[in-house]
């Protein structure tokens, strides 16, 4: 059996992308600090946490340790193995989306059923489907490259698959995950050679579909109105955004100091998850936010650079996976930052690598481990050619 089909026995001994690794680790370390800072007041006041101020910190540290250990193991898996497994991983992800909708298996929080109850932990299937969609779309695009410009043979099968996934996600509901998965999947189809006219029509259809979903849902319409003028109802539909904007305003250039946020004192909901950046902006100011944006920007740039190197070596699946990971992280981070800054309507999406949550953190690190593996294989091939 070819070496590309088997797991590496030992940790690779060659170079790896140190800048990408350090950016991810710095974001994760910053996230650990900010999760603790933003959750102290809530943890101290909650009977659920046993009034333990470090409850969220301890859990997030466990999640981060698990994410790092999983990433190290994933780095040993050749990218070719992911291509073989891609369809099966995607089917498993869809199966989990079905299971989460079954009463007794899925856990409902604030009207949304997005988590599977398993011993000791909760799993959020939509986070797993984000990675599975990148792998499946890359594999599909590679296999169907010859007919990708055909609507019936190239685009239609993927449309049908995405409609099924979309229906399942809307049943939870998880509109934010749906948007990220749809943009990432069809972005990969475009990068893989999809017909330009089909892509234009698809973008129009997606925009119209999202508009219909917003108009037909009262709570989504309330979020749009709250986004347009949060100060018209600061204690109602504009509550989260108005307090996020207050946090950014208080932070100014250098912030009020680590741990000194006022908005995290039961004013800003979901301060340790969706609105972590707002607390960071209040405590570390514009300078802290700029550093976070720069770190994310470098990760995305490296993802596309790694993808381009893979393309030059005719590793088309690996190239699309690298670019897909870049699109996914960039788009999700952009939405979260836009929501925190009042540039986009409120949406329940976490900040990758930083926000509290086990499933998202582990999946983000797995994706980056795959990206690092693709880069390592690119370097190995370059050394072989030079030799």
Secondary structure, DSSP 8 states (H G I E B T S, - for coil): --GGGS--SS---S---HHHHHHHHHHHHHHHHHHHHHHHHHHHH-TTTTT-TTHHHHHHHHHHHHHHHHHHHHHTS-HHHHHHHHHHHHHHHHHHHHHTTSBTTEEEETTEEEEEEETTEEE-HHHHHHHHHHHHHHHHHHHTGGGTT-IIIIIHHHHHHHHHHHHHHHHHT-HHHHHHHHHHHHHHHHHTT--HHHHHHHHHHHHHHHHHHHHT-HHHHHHHHHHH-GGGGTTTTTHHHHHHHHHHHHHTTT-S-TT--STTTTTSTTTTTTTHHHHHHHHHHHHHHHHHHHHHHHHHHHHHHHHHHHHHTT-HHHHHHHHHHHHHHHHHHHHHHHHHHTSS-------TTTSS-HHHHHHHHHHHHHHHHHHHHHHHHHHHHH-
